[in-house]
Every structure is written in structure tokens, then in C-alpha cells.
Amino acid sequence: MKLLVKFMGPLSREDKELEVDTVLELKEALKREIGSEWIKTVAIAVNDKLISKLDAVKDGDVLTILPPVCGG
């Protein structure tokens, strides 16, 4: 499946198209892209809806990686 990944906040970088066959491959690709230290703290939206699991991701989806927000 082909997915477009967008990175927000301090992870900001160019959008990236990923091509993976399984959810496990997707998880590993995301770890490589954002680093294992971020993977446990980010929220992920699929097609602008926050999700708790990547299991329902399908071909053509847009993933947005949202790091934790902090401020005063």
C-alpha cells in the first residue's frame, strides 16, 4: 500500500510517500523516519482523524504525525 506521511511540529520535514505491504512494515518505517524516542509519544491521524491503532490503514491514506504539544 502507498501512504503519504506528513510530519508536524518539531518533526517538521518534507512529506514522504511510503510503500509498505503490512502494518508491521509501516511501524518499522515510521520508527526509522521519526526515531524510536518519538514513536511512543506521537499521535497519528489518518485522513485527519486521530487513531489509536494503525490496523485500519489502507492504500492511499494520508498519515499525519503529531508530536506532543507543550507550552505555557
C-alpha positions as CSV (number, residue, x, y, z in Angstrom):
1,M,0.0,0.0,0.0
2,K,1.1,3.5,-0.7
3,L,0.7,6.1,2.0
4,L,1.6,9.8,2.3
5,V,3.1,10.8,5.6
6,K,3.1,14.4,6.9
7,F,5.3,15.5,9.8
8,M,4.2,18.3,12.1
9,G,5.8,20.4,14.8
10,P,9.4,19.7,15.8
11,L,9.3,16.7,13.4
12,S,8.6,19.0,10.5
13,R,10.1,17.9,7.2
14,E,9.1,17.2,3.7
15,D,6.1,14.9,3.2
16,K,7.1,11.4,2.4
17,E,5.4,8.7,0.4
18,L,5.9,5.3,1.9
19,E,5.2,2.0,0.2
20,V,4.7,-0.9,2.6
21,D,3.0,-4.3,2.5
22,T,2.0,-4.7,6.1
23,V,1.2,-2.7,9.2
24,L,4.4,-4.1,10.8
25,E,6.4,-2.7,7.9
26,L,4.7,0.7,8.3
27,K,5.5,0.8,12.0
28,E,9.2,0.0,11.3
29,A,9.3,2.7,8.5
30,L,7.8,5.2,10.9
31,K,10.4,4.4,13.6
32,R,13.2,4.9,11.0
33,E,11.6,8.2,9.9
34,I,11.0,9.8,13.3
35,G,13.2,7.9,15.6
36,S,12.3,5.4,18.3
37,E,12.3,8.1,21.0
38,W,9.4,9.9,19.3
39,I,7.4,6.8,18.3
40,K,5.9,6.3,21.8
41,T,4.8,9.9,22.3
42,V,3.4,11.0,18.9
43,A,-0.3,10.9,18.0
44,I,-1.2,9.7,14.5
45,A,-4.0,10.9,12.4
46,V,-5.3,9.0,9.3
47,N,-7.1,11.2,6.8
48,D,-7.4,13.9,9.6
49,K,-8.9,11.6,12.2
50,L,-6.9,10.6,15.3
51,I,-6.4,6.9,15.6
52,S,-5.1,4.6,18.4
53,K,-4.0,1.7,16.2
54,L,-2.6,1.6,12.7
55,D,-4.5,-1.6,11.9
56,A,-7.1,0.1,9.7
57,V,-4.7,1.9,7.4
58,K,-5.3,1.3,3.7
59,D,-3.8,2.2,0.4
60,G,-4.0,5.9,-0.4
61,D,-4.4,7.1,3.2
62,V,-2.7,10.2,4.5
63,L,-0.9,9.8,7.9
64,T,-0.1,12.9,9.9
65,I,2.4,12.6,12.7
66,L,1.7,14.9,15.6
67,P,4.3,15.2,18.3
68,P,3.1,16.2,21.9
69,V,2.2,19.8,22.4
70,C,3.8,21.8,25.1
71,G,3.8,25.4,26.1
72,G,2.8,27.9,28.6
